[in-house]
């Protein structure tokens, strides 16, 4: 198949990583893949995914449209790309790419053989802003199919975006499973922390979505229990300046804010636990990546993340609510403590703090959760599994057009 993958930009983020892994995976299976980035080529420090795609000899085109004011320019550019290079199927990722792909495909941009090319939208997060939902709903009406990253996002897409259930599929993110034993650990002393620091790690966009205010509210109680405890934040975003000011005004030297990092694996390897107190998500890659590194995590029990810690079977039914395609979860993976100790209700800072302290105090518990987390990711969230599901979906849609 000739596959176009369209995304808003190619800076390193969750959706961008998923696209890159999918593009490389499909290419390895002898499909012809092209990546279209509506925005400009990333700067050098954010170039990792572009480098990976080019190393795999996957063509990339950049539209250099980085502002909503360039909507018409972006639509024209994308339409020209569609006309110049026929494809069998086109998949968009993220809100802006979904809207622009639908708009650019108006006028029945066709494949070589048989009419309009199937369009597949990608919904990565359950964001309930009314105007955004209305615009995306209009765009998705023009799509042949819509892929959601989690069951919770599928429910959101059906309810808020008005997508019919027969046009929805769930394909979770997939990640590479590295040999953790050979992964070098980051040396905390290089950023001015004691070498024996017990680090709680946050990785993500510095944005109100991520619930960073809970960490700010709870930091005193979190670090009070052990003088070695530190909090390290890695990311960039609109809250950066506020966080820097907050850190400067703290009475102790327990928090560090680091910029975007190309390779997070040394940080995962060196930390004790990953924390993600988000108010909404889809299926966060940082949680999957930490789990794959045998790390315990503490995250808010919201869209997507709850599906990584399935509910325990009730005594009456002996069944659990498991995401689509993950129906054969072994009993030892559905563990009450694993769910209780690693998740908390959205916005409950006290519960988040209690979970972190429980895990920091009990090395055996923390390590056992880390091993269970890795087993779970190995079974259900590999890149191979993700590529299998996309490939099957694309083939079925292409067959439907040609029949």
N, C-alpha and C positions, 0 to 999 in steps of 0.2 A: 504494500500500500504506500501511496504518497501521502504523508501526513504533515499538515501545518499545525504548529503549536504556537498560540498567540498569547502574549502576556503584557501587562502594563509596563514593566521594567524588568531588568535582570540584575538588580542589586541582590545581595544574598539575603533571602528570607525564606519562610516556610514554603510558600507556593512556588517560588522560584527554584528551590531545591527539588521539589517534587517534579516540576517540569523538566529540570535537567536530568534527573534520574530516569524519568520516563523516556525522554528523547534518546538518551544513550542506550537504554534497554531495548527500545524498538529498533534502533540502528543495528545493534548486535544481532537482531533477529532478521536482518536483511530488509527492513522497511526503509524507505527513503523519507527522512525527517528534515523539516526546515523549521527554524525558530524565528518568529517575528516579535520583536520588542518594540512597542509603541514609543517608549521613551528613548533617551539617548544612551549611548554606550556608557557603562559605569566607569567611575574613576578607578585608578589603579588599585586602591585599597579595597575596593568592592568588586574586583574583577575575577574572583575565583570561579564562579559558575561559567562565565564567558570562556575562561581558559579551559575548563573541563569540556565544554561543548566543542571548542575548536580543536582540542586534542583528539576528540572522537570524529573529527572531520565533518561536523554537522554545520551546515550553513546558517548564518545568523544575519538578519537585516534589522537595522535600527531606524525608527521613524523620526527620532529627534523631537518628539512632541511630549513635553514635560509639564504642560499646564492644561487645565480644563478649558482655557480660552482657545486652545488649539484643536478643539474637537473636530471642526470641519476639515482642517488640514490633516489631522490624523486619519479621519475617515477616508479622504481622498488617497492618502498614501497607502492605506491598507487595501482599498479597493483596487488600486493599481497592482499591488503585490499579488492579489488574488487572480487578476486577469492575466498577468504575465507568467505565472507559474501554476499550472493546473494541479489540483490535489484531489485525492479520493475522499478525504475527510479533514475537517478543521476543528480543532479544540481550543477554546479560550479559557483563560484562568483569571480570576479576580474581576471585580465589579466593572472597572473601566474597560478592560479588554472584552468582557462579555457584551457591554453596550456598543462598543465600537465595532466588534466583529459582526454583530447583528445588523448594524447600520451599513457597514461596508458591503455586506453580502446582498443588500437590496438590489434588485435588478437581475437576480438569478445568475450570479457568477457560477459558471458551470465547470464540470470536469471535462476531460477529453471526450468521454463516451456517452454519458447518459444524464443530462440535466443537472439540476442544482446539487452542489456538494453538501452532504450532511454536515450540519453544525452541531457541535457539542459544547454546551456551557459548563463552566466549572464554578461551584459554590464552595467556598472555603471557610466561611464564618457565618454565624447567625447574628447579623447586625440588624437591629430592629428599627432603624431610622426610617420614618414613613416615606420621605421623598426618595431616598435611596431605594427602598423596596419597590416603590411604584415604577421608577425608571428601569430597574433591573427586571421587574416582572414583564414590562413591555418588550424588553430585549429577548427574554427567554421564550416568549411566545413564538419567536422566529427560529428557535433552535429545535433540531430533531430530537435531542436528548439532553439531559442535564445530569452531571455527575456531582454528587455531594461527598464530602470528605468523611462524614460520620452520619450515624442514624439520626442524631439530634439535628444536624444541619438538613437532613432530608425532611424531617418533620417541619422545620422552619420553612423550607422551600415550598412545601405543599401548602402550608397554612398562610404564610406571609407573602410569598412570591407567586402564589396561585398556579403552581406547576402541577399538572395532573400526575397522579401516582404512576401511571404507565410510562411516563417519560422520565422517571427518576431512577437513578442507581446510586448505590453507595460503594465507593472505592477508597478505602483509607490510604493514608500516606504509607510509603514503604521506605525503609532505610537500609543502608549497608550494615552488615554485622561484622565488625572487626574483631580481631584477636586481641581481647583486652589485655592479656598478659604481656604483650609486646608494646603496649602504649606508654610512651614517656609521660611522666607526671609533671605538671607545671610546678615550678619552684616559687612558692609564695614570697620568699625572701627577695625576689627580684622586683617586687612592687612594694617593698618596705614593710612586709608583715613578717612575724616570727616564722621560722621554717617549720615549726610544729603546729601551726595554726590549724584549727578545725573549722573548715570553711563551709558556710551555707552559700550556695551559688544561685544567683538569678541570671538568666539569659533571656533577652527579649527587647522589643521596642520600648523605649522610655516614653510611655503613653498612658493616659488614664485607663485605657482598656485593661492594662496589666495588673491593676490593683496594688501598685507600689505603696500607696498610702498605708496599707495594712502593715507592711514591713517597717515603715517609718514610725507607726504608732506602737509597734511591739518590740522594737529593737532593744530597748532597755531590758525588758524581761528575758529576751532571747539570749543576750550575751552575758547576763548576770550570773548564770549558772556555772560557767566555766571560763576562766580568764583566757583560754586559748581560742574561744569561739570568735569567728569573724564573719562578716557578710560581704560578699563580693558581687557587685552588679556589673554585668557586661551588656552594653547596648548603646543605642543612640536614639534620639527622638526629641519631641518638644519639651519633655520634662527635664532635660539634661541640666539646664542652668539652675533650676529649682533644687534638683538633687545635689548638685555641687555645693550650693549654699547651705543646704541642710547638713551635709557631711562636714563642712568646715565648722559648723556651729555645735557639733556633737561634743560632749565633754570627754569622750575617750576616743582612742584611735582604733576603732573596731570595724569601720566600713571603708571599702574602696569602690570607686567607680572607674571601670575600664572602658575604652572605646571598643567598637566592633572588632572582632577577632576572626581572621580567616579560618583558622582551625581551632575548634572548641574542644576537641578530644582531650588534649592535655589538661584542660580545666575540669572537665568531667572526671577524669581519672584521679585528680588530686583532691577534689572536694569530698565532703562527707555526705551531703544531701543536696538535691536540687529543689528549689522552691519556685512555684508559679501561681500567684494568687489572683489570676485573671478574673474579670467580671464576665467575659464571654470569650469563646474560642471556637475553633472548628475541630481540628485534631492537631495539636501543637507538636511540631517536629522536635522541639527541645526536650519535651517529655520522653518521646520515643528514643531520641538519641541518648539521653541519660540512662534510660532503662536498658538500652543495648549495651551500655558500658557497665552494667551490673550495679547501678546506683539506685538507692531508695530515693523517692521523690515525695514532696508534699505539695499538692495542688488543690485548687478549688474544684469542687464537684459540679462541673458545668458541662455545656455542650461539648461532646468529643472526649474530654478528659474522663468523664464518668464511664465511658465505654472501654477505657483501658483498665478499669477496675470493676468488673461486672458485679452486680448484686449477688449475694449469696442465696442459694435455693432456700425457699421456705420449707418448713417441716411438712406442710400440707401438700405442696405441689412437687417438691424436689426438682424444680426447674428454675432456670435463671433467664433473665432478659439479656440476650446476647446479640450484638450487632449482626446484620445480614452477612452471610458468608463466614461467620465465626460461630457456627452452631454446635461444633463438636469440642467445645472447651473441656479439657480434662478436669475432673473434680478437684485435683490438687492445685489447680490454677484459680479456682473460685474459692478464695479463702477469706473468711470474715476479717481477720486481722489485717490482711493485705489491703483491703478496702478501707477499713476504719482508720488505720494508722497513716495512710498516705493521701487521704482526701479530707476535705472539710467543706462545710456549706459556704456558698458564695458570700463574701463580705464578712465572715466571722473571724476576725483577727485573733481573738482569744483561742479559738480552736486551732487555728494555724500555728500559733506559738506553742500550744500544748503538743501538737504532733511533732514539731521540730525538736522540742526538748526531749520527748520520749525516745525519738530515734537517736539523738546525740548521746543520750545516757546509756543506751543499750546497743553495744557493738554487734552482738550476736543477732538481735532482731533486725537491725539495719542491714547487716550483710545477708541475712536470709531473704529479706525483701528484694535486695539487689539481685540475687540469683534468680528468684522467682520472676522478677521483672524481665530479665534477659531471656529466660525461657519463653515467656509470653510473646515477646517481640519476635524471637526466632521462629515461632510457630505461625504467627498471624500477620506480621507487618514487615516482611522482607520486600526488597525491591522486586524480586522475581514474582512474588505474588501480586504486587501492584501492577506490573507490566502485563502479566497474564490476563488480568481483569480488563485492563484498557484494550488490549489487543483483541480479546473476545468481543467486547462491546463494539469496537470500531468495525470488525469484520462483519458483524451482524447488521450494522447500519448500512455499510456499503452494499451488502447483498440485497438489503431491502430496497435500495435505490435502483439497483440494476435488474431486479426481477420484474 
